[in-house]
Amino acid sequence: MKITYIVNQITQLGGIERVISMLSNYFVEKYGYEVRIVSLNTKETDECGFDFNPKITIKHCGYSPEEYTNRRLLNSRIREILKDEEERDTNVVVACHGNIADMIALNKKLFSGKVVFTEHSAWEYYTKARKIAQLLFYRKADKLVVLTEAAASIYRKYGLKNVEVIPNAVREAPKFKNAGHKTHELIAIGRLEEVKGYDNLIHAVNLIKNKLGDWKIVVYGTGSQEEELKKQIKTFGLEEYVKLAGPTNEVFEKLHDASGYLLTSRSEAFPMVVLESLACGTPVVSYAFPAIKEINKNGSILEAEPRNDYAAFGETVLRLIEDEKLRENLSERSLEEAKRYDIGEIAGQWKTLFEED
Protein backbone atom coordinates (compact mmCIF):
# COMPACT_ATOMS: atom_id res chain seq x y z
CA MET A 1 0.00 0.00 0.00
CA LYS A 2 1.40 3.38 -1.06
CA ILE A 3 0.12 6.56 0.57
CA THR A 4 0.87 10.15 -0.43
CA TYR A 5 0.11 13.06 1.89
CA ILE A 6 -0.01 16.53 0.30
CA VAL A 7 0.52 19.23 2.90
CA ASN A 8 1.33 22.94 2.92
CA GLN A 9 4.39 22.95 5.21
CA ILE A 10 5.47 19.70 6.84
CA THR A 11 8.15 21.60 8.77
CA GLN A 12 5.63 23.48 10.94
CA LEU A 13 5.21 22.64 14.63
CA GLY A 14 1.44 22.28 14.26
CA GLY A 15 -1.23 19.71 15.04
CA ILE A 16 -1.65 18.56 11.44
CA GLU A 17 2.07 17.97 11.04
CA ARG A 18 2.22 16.14 14.37
CA VAL A 19 -0.60 13.81 13.32
CA ILE A 20 1.00 13.11 9.94
CA SER A 21 4.32 12.25 11.55
CA MET A 22 2.75 9.85 14.07
CA LEU A 23 0.53 8.06 11.55
CA SER A 24 3.20 7.91 8.83
CA ASN A 25 5.73 6.38 11.19
CA TYR A 26 3.18 3.85 12.41
CA PHE A 27 2.12 2.90 8.86
CA VAL A 28 5.72 2.29 7.83
CA GLU A 29 6.81 0.46 10.98
CA LYS A 30 3.70 -1.64 11.69
CA TYR A 31 2.00 -2.14 8.31
CA GLY A 32 4.92 -1.91 5.90
CA TYR A 33 3.24 0.87 3.91
CA GLU A 34 5.24 3.12 1.61
CA VAL A 35 4.59 6.71 2.66
CA ARG A 36 5.43 9.82 0.67
CA ILE A 37 4.87 13.38 1.87
CA VAL A 38 4.65 16.23 -0.64
CA SER A 39 5.29 19.54 1.14
CA LEU A 40 4.40 22.50 -1.07
CA ASN A 41 5.97 25.54 0.60
CA THR A 42 9.20 24.13 2.01
CA LYS A 43 12.76 23.57 0.78
CA GLU A 44 15.19 20.68 1.20
CA THR A 45 17.18 22.77 3.67
CA ASP A 46 14.18 23.28 5.98
CA GLU A 47 14.14 21.11 9.09
CA CYS A 48 11.05 19.16 10.12
CA GLY A 49 9.74 19.88 13.61
CA PHE A 50 8.83 16.21 14.16
CA ASP A 51 10.72 12.96 13.63
CA PHE A 52 10.04 10.86 10.53
CA ASN A 53 11.15 7.30 9.86
CA PRO A 54 13.97 7.38 7.26
CA LYS A 55 11.88 5.10 5.05
CA ILE A 56 9.38 7.93 4.57
CA THR A 57 10.02 10.03 1.47
CA ILE A 58 9.54 13.78 1.89
CA LYS A 59 9.45 15.89 -1.26
CA HIS A 60 9.94 19.62 -0.63
CA CYS A 61 8.48 21.48 -3.61
CA GLY A 62 9.89 24.90 -2.71
CA TYR A 63 6.80 26.79 -3.89
CA SER A 64 6.34 30.35 -2.67
CA PRO A 65 3.51 31.23 -0.24
CA GLU A 66 1.89 33.20 -3.08
CA GLU A 67 1.55 29.98 -5.07
CA TYR A 68 -0.40 28.43 -2.21
CA THR A 69 -2.82 31.34 -1.79
CA ASN A 70 -3.28 32.01 -5.53
CA ARG A 71 -5.85 29.44 -6.67
CA ARG A 72 -4.78 29.53 -10.33
CA LEU A 73 -1.15 28.90 -9.48
CA LEU A 74 -2.02 26.28 -6.87
CA ASN A 75 -4.22 24.47 -9.39
CA SER A 76 -1.31 24.34 -11.81
CA ARG A 77 1.01 22.96 -9.14
CA ILE A 78 -1.44 20.27 -8.01
CA ARG A 79 -1.90 19.19 -11.63
CA GLU A 80 1.87 18.77 -11.90
CA ILE A 81 1.97 16.69 -8.74
CA LEU A 82 -0.90 14.41 -9.77
CA LYS A 83 0.68 13.82 -13.19
CA ASP A 84 4.10 13.08 -11.67
CA GLU A 85 5.29 9.54 -12.36
CA GLU A 86 5.96 8.99 -8.65
CA GLU A 87 2.30 9.69 -7.85
CA ARG A 88 0.98 7.38 -10.60
CA ASP A 89 1.99 4.47 -8.39
CA THR A 90 0.22 5.75 -5.29
CA ASN A 91 -2.86 3.92 -4.00
CA VAL A 92 -4.19 6.80 -1.90
CA VAL A 93 -3.70 10.57 -1.97
CA VAL A 94 -4.56 12.42 1.24
CA ALA A 95 -5.16 16.18 1.09
CA CYS A 96 -4.44 17.81 4.45
CA HIS A 97 -5.77 21.34 3.80
CA GLY A 98 -8.90 22.78 2.22
CA ASN A 99 -7.15 24.71 -0.57
CA ILE A 100 -5.27 21.58 -1.62
CA ALA A 101 -8.45 19.50 -1.49
CA ASP A 102 -10.22 21.98 -3.77
CA MET A 103 -7.55 21.68 -6.45
CA ILE A 104 -7.38 17.88 -6.23
CA ALA A 105 -11.18 17.79 -6.63
CA LEU A 106 -10.88 19.84 -9.83
CA ASN A 107 -8.22 17.48 -11.19
CA LYS A 108 -9.38 14.17 -9.81
CA LYS A 109 -9.50 12.59 -13.28
CA LEU A 110 -5.70 12.80 -13.41
CA PHE A 111 -5.38 10.31 -10.54
CA SER A 112 -6.71 6.76 -10.63
CA GLY A 113 -6.31 5.89 -6.93
CA LYS A 114 -8.39 6.73 -3.88
CA VAL A 115 -8.73 10.39 -2.90
CA VAL A 116 -9.14 11.26 0.80
CA PHE A 117 -9.72 14.78 2.12
CA THR A 118 -9.17 15.62 5.79
CA GLU A 119 -10.77 18.50 7.68
CA HIS A 120 -8.90 19.71 10.76
CA SER A 121 -10.73 22.96 11.53
CA ALA A 122 -14.11 23.66 13.06
CA TRP A 123 -16.99 24.53 10.70
CA GLU A 124 -17.70 27.74 12.61
CA TYR A 125 -14.18 28.98 11.88
CA TYR A 126 -14.87 29.39 8.14
CA THR A 127 -16.45 32.21 6.14
CA LYS A 128 -19.69 31.60 4.25
CA ALA A 129 -17.77 31.46 0.95
CA ARG A 130 -15.35 28.86 2.32
CA LYS A 131 -18.21 26.74 3.64
CA ILE A 132 -19.85 26.74 0.20
CA ALA A 133 -16.54 25.73 -1.42
CA GLN A 134 -16.14 22.85 1.02
CA LEU A 135 -19.62 21.53 0.34
CA LEU A 136 -18.95 21.67 -3.41
CA PHE A 137 -15.47 20.14 -3.44
CA TYR A 138 -15.49 17.77 -0.47
CA ARG A 139 -18.27 15.65 -1.96
CA LYS A 140 -15.89 14.74 -4.82
CA ALA A 141 -13.55 12.83 -2.50
CA ASP A 142 -13.83 9.09 -2.05
CA LYS A 143 -13.75 9.83 1.67
CA LEU A 144 -13.93 13.00 3.75
CA VAL A 145 -12.38 12.36 7.16
CA VAL A 146 -13.47 14.63 10.01
CA LEU A 147 -12.46 14.51 13.65
CA THR A 148 -15.77 14.44 15.52
CA GLU A 149 -19.34 13.23 15.20
CA ALA A 150 -20.43 16.86 15.59
CA ALA A 151 -18.47 17.80 12.45
CA ALA A 152 -19.76 14.77 10.55
CA SER A 153 -23.36 15.69 11.33
CA ILE A 154 -22.89 19.11 9.71
CA TYR A 155 -21.58 17.72 6.42
CA ARG A 156 -24.17 14.93 6.37
CA LYS A 157 -26.90 17.52 6.93
CA TYR A 158 -25.82 19.12 3.65
CA GLY A 159 -26.01 15.83 1.79
CA LEU A 160 -22.41 14.55 1.85
CA LYS A 161 -22.47 10.75 1.97
CA ASN A 162 -18.72 10.14 2.01
CA VAL A 163 -18.02 11.32 5.58
CA GLU A 164 -15.98 9.21 8.00
CA VAL A 165 -15.08 10.09 11.60
CA ILE A 166 -11.52 9.31 12.69
CA PRO A 167 -10.25 11.36 15.64
CA ASN A 168 -6.67 12.40 16.18
CA ALA A 169 -4.35 9.89 17.80
CA VAL A 170 -1.93 10.18 20.67
CA ARG A 171 1.12 8.08 21.37
CA GLU A 172 1.94 6.89 24.85
CA ALA A 173 3.65 9.59 26.84
CA PRO A 174 7.35 8.97 27.54
CA LYS A 175 8.32 8.04 31.08
CA PHE A 176 10.25 10.71 32.96
CA LYS A 177 12.31 10.35 36.11
CA ASN A 178 10.85 13.23 38.11
CA ALA A 179 7.42 12.90 39.71
CA GLY A 180 5.73 15.56 37.56
CA HIS A 181 2.59 17.66 38.21
CA LYS A 182 4.06 19.01 41.47
CA THR A 183 4.89 22.50 40.26
CA HIS A 184 2.56 25.45 40.70
CA GLU A 185 2.65 25.99 36.96
CA LEU A 186 -0.11 25.91 34.34
CA ILE A 187 0.78 25.94 30.65
CA ALA A 188 -0.65 26.56 27.19
CA ILE A 189 0.95 25.52 23.91
CA GLY A 190 0.09 26.79 20.43
CA ARG A 191 0.41 29.47 17.80
CA LEU A 192 0.09 33.01 19.12
CA GLU A 193 -2.80 33.85 16.81
CA GLU A 194 -6.22 35.36 17.42
CA VAL A 195 -8.04 32.05 17.01
CA LYS A 196 -6.12 30.62 19.99
CA GLY A 197 -7.63 33.20 22.34
CA TYR A 198 -4.60 34.00 24.46
CA ASP A 199 -6.00 37.49 24.98
CA ASN A 200 -8.91 35.78 26.76
CA LEU A 201 -6.41 33.89 28.91
CA ILE A 202 -4.66 37.13 29.88
CA HIS A 203 -7.98 38.77 30.79
CA ALA A 204 -8.94 35.72 32.85
CA VAL A 205 -5.63 35.78 34.75
CA ASN A 206 -6.07 39.49 35.42
CA LEU A 207 -9.39 38.79 37.15
CA ILE A 208 -7.94 36.13 39.45
CA LYS A 209 -4.36 37.33 39.94
CA ASN A 210 -4.92 38.21 43.61
CA LYS A 211 -5.83 34.57 44.29
CA LEU A 212 -3.02 32.92 42.33
CA GLY A 213 -0.39 33.05 45.05
CA ASP A 214 2.80 31.53 43.61
CA TRP A 215 1.04 29.89 40.63
CA LYS A 216 2.38 30.82 37.18
CA ILE A 217 1.04 30.50 33.62
CA VAL A 218 3.57 29.76 30.86
CA VAL A 219 2.58 30.01 27.19
CA TYR A 220 4.71 28.20 24.59
CA GLY A 221 4.45 29.33 20.99
CA THR A 222 5.11 32.08 18.50
CA GLY A 223 2.95 34.02 16.08
CA SER A 224 1.63 37.34 14.85
CA GLN A 225 -0.06 38.25 18.16
CA GLU A 226 3.11 38.01 20.24
CA GLU A 227 3.81 41.74 20.61
CA GLU A 228 0.16 42.55 21.30
CA LEU A 229 0.01 39.88 24.00
CA LYS A 230 3.19 41.21 25.61
CA LYS A 231 1.58 44.68 25.72
CA GLN A 232 -1.53 43.26 27.40
CA ILE A 233 0.56 41.44 29.99
CA LYS A 234 2.41 44.68 30.77
CA THR A 235 -0.77 46.79 30.80
CA PHE A 236 -2.39 44.51 33.40
CA GLY A 237 0.84 44.18 35.38
CA LEU A 238 0.89 40.41 34.95
CA GLU A 239 4.62 39.91 34.37
CA GLU A 240 4.80 37.98 37.65
CA TYR A 241 2.06 35.58 36.56
CA VAL A 242 2.15 35.13 32.76
CA LYS A 243 5.22 34.32 30.68
CA LEU A 244 5.50 33.96 26.90
CA ALA A 245 8.26 31.36 26.61
CA GLY A 246 8.61 30.96 22.83
CA PRO A 247 8.11 27.73 20.84
CA THR A 248 8.95 24.25 22.10
CA ASN A 249 9.17 20.80 20.57
CA GLU A 250 9.36 19.21 24.04
CA VAL A 251 5.58 19.02 24.41
CA PHE A 252 5.42 15.91 26.59
CA GLU A 253 8.17 17.17 28.88
CA LYS A 254 6.38 20.49 29.44
CA LEU A 255 3.04 18.78 30.01
CA HIS A 256 4.56 16.26 32.39
CA ASP A 257 6.03 18.98 34.58
CA ALA A 258 2.92 21.20 34.58
CA SER A 259 0.00 20.82 36.97
CA GLY A 260 -2.57 21.82 34.38
CA TYR A 261 -3.12 22.71 30.74
CA LEU A 262 -5.24 25.72 29.67
CA LEU A 263 -7.16 25.96 26.38
CA THR A 264 -8.82 29.30 25.59
CA SER A 265 -9.15 28.99 21.80
CA ARG A 266 -12.05 30.68 20.03
CA SER A 267 -12.39 27.64 17.76
CA GLU A 268 -10.97 24.10 17.86
CA ALA A 269 -11.80 21.05 15.75
CA PHE A 270 -9.96 18.46 17.86
CA PRO A 271 -6.99 19.83 19.83
CA MET A 272 -4.02 17.46 19.69
CA VAL A 273 -2.39 18.98 22.73
CA VAL A 274 -5.42 18.09 24.85
CA LEU A 275 -4.94 14.42 23.95
CA GLU A 276 -1.27 14.75 24.84
CA SER A 277 -2.23 16.33 28.16
CA LEU A 278 -4.53 13.39 28.90
CA ALA A 279 -1.74 10.94 28.01
CA CYS A 280 0.51 12.70 30.52
CA GLY A 281 -2.17 12.72 33.20
CA THR A 282 -2.17 16.52 33.11
CA PRO A 283 -5.51 18.11 34.11
CA VAL A 284 -7.11 20.30 31.43
CA VAL A 285 -9.22 23.44 31.72
CA SER A 286 -10.93 24.28 28.43
CA TYR A 287 -13.81 26.18 26.96
CA ALA A 288 -16.65 23.78 26.14
CA PHE A 289 -16.17 23.06 22.42
CA PRO A 290 -18.14 20.23 20.75
CA ALA A 291 -14.83 18.37 20.35
CA ILE A 292 -14.02 18.77 24.05
CA LYS A 293 -17.44 17.39 24.96
CA GLU A 294 -16.75 14.33 22.78
CA ILE A 295 -13.33 13.79 24.35
CA ASN A 296 -14.58 14.41 27.90
CA LYS A 297 -16.48 11.14 28.34
CA ASN A 298 -15.49 10.45 31.95
CA GLY A 299 -15.19 13.97 33.34
CA SER A 300 -11.44 14.23 32.88
CA ILE A 301 -11.63 17.85 31.65
CA LEU A 302 -12.91 20.94 33.46
CA GLU A 303 -15.13 22.79 30.96
CA ALA A 304 -15.64 26.54 31.25
CA GLU A 305 -18.91 27.95 29.94
CA PRO A 306 -19.99 30.05 28.18
CA ARG A 307 -17.23 30.05 25.60
CA ASN A 308 -15.05 33.17 25.34
CA ASP A 309 -16.23 34.29 28.78
CA TYR A 310 -12.93 34.94 30.52
CA ALA A 311 -14.54 35.41 33.92
CA ALA A 312 -15.96 31.88 33.71
CA PHE A 313 -12.59 30.59 32.57
CA GLY A 314 -10.80 32.30 35.44
CA GLU A 315 -13.18 30.79 38.00
CA THR A 316 -12.63 27.34 36.52
CA VAL A 317 -8.87 27.78 36.77
CA LEU A 318 -9.27 28.68 40.44
CA ARG A 319 -11.20 25.45 41.03
CA LEU A 320 -8.21 23.54 39.69
CA ILE A 321 -5.44 25.29 41.60
CA GLU A 322 -7.30 25.45 44.92
CA ASP A 323 -8.18 21.74 45.09
CA GLU A 324 -5.25 19.30 45.10
CA LYS A 325 -7.55 16.26 45.39
CA LEU A 326 -9.44 17.43 42.30
CA ARG A 327 -6.17 17.66 40.39
CA GLU A 328 -5.22 14.13 41.46
CA ASN A 329 -8.64 12.79 40.47
CA LEU A 330 -8.54 14.51 37.08
CA SER A 331 -5.05 13.14 36.47
CA GLU A 332 -6.23 9.56 36.98
CA ARG A 333 -9.26 10.07 34.74
CA SER A 334 -7.08 11.67 32.06
CA LEU A 335 -4.81 8.65 31.77
CA GLU A 336 -7.84 6.39 31.35
CA GLU A 337 -9.46 8.68 28.77
CA ALA A 338 -6.30 8.80 26.65
CA LYS A 339 -6.50 5.06 25.96
CA ARG A 340 -9.40 5.63 23.57
CA TYR A 341 -7.07 7.61 21.29
CA ASP A 342 -4.10 5.26 21.32
CA ILE A 343 -2.13 5.42 18.06
CA GLY A 344 -2.67 1.71 17.41
CA GLU A 345 -6.46 2.06 17.61
CA ILE A 346 -6.63 5.16 15.39
CA ALA A 347 -4.10 3.84 12.84
CA GLY A 348 -6.24 0.73 12.55
CA GLN A 349 -9.22 2.86 11.55
CA TRP A 350 -7.11 4.52 8.84
CA LYS A 351 -5.90 1.14 7.61
CA THR A 352 -9.49 -0.02 7.17
CA LEU A 353 -10.35 3.17 5.27
CA PHE A 354 -7.31 2.91 2.98
CA GLU A 355 -7.78 -0.75 2.13
CA GLU A 356 -11.55 -1.01 1.75
CA ASP A 357 -12.95 -1.20 -1.80
Secondary structure, 3 states (H helix, E strand, C coil): CEEEEEECCCCCCCHHHHHHHHHHHHHHHHHCCEEEEEECCCCCCCCCCCCCCCCCEEEECCCCHHHHHCHHHHHHHHHHHHHCHHHHCCCEEEECCHHHHHHHHHCHHHCCCEEEEECCCCHHHCCHHHHHHHHHHHHHCCEEEECCHHHHHHHHHCCCCCEEECCCCECCCCCCCCCCCCCCEEEEECCCCHHHCHHHHHHHHHHHHHHCCCCEEEEECCCCCHHHHHHHHHHCCCCCCEEECCCCCCHHHHHHHCCEEEECCCCCCCCHHHHHHHHHCCCEEEECCHHHHHHCCCCCEEEECCCCCHHHHHHHHHHHHHCHHHHHHHHHHHHHHHHHHEHHHHHHHHHHHHHCC
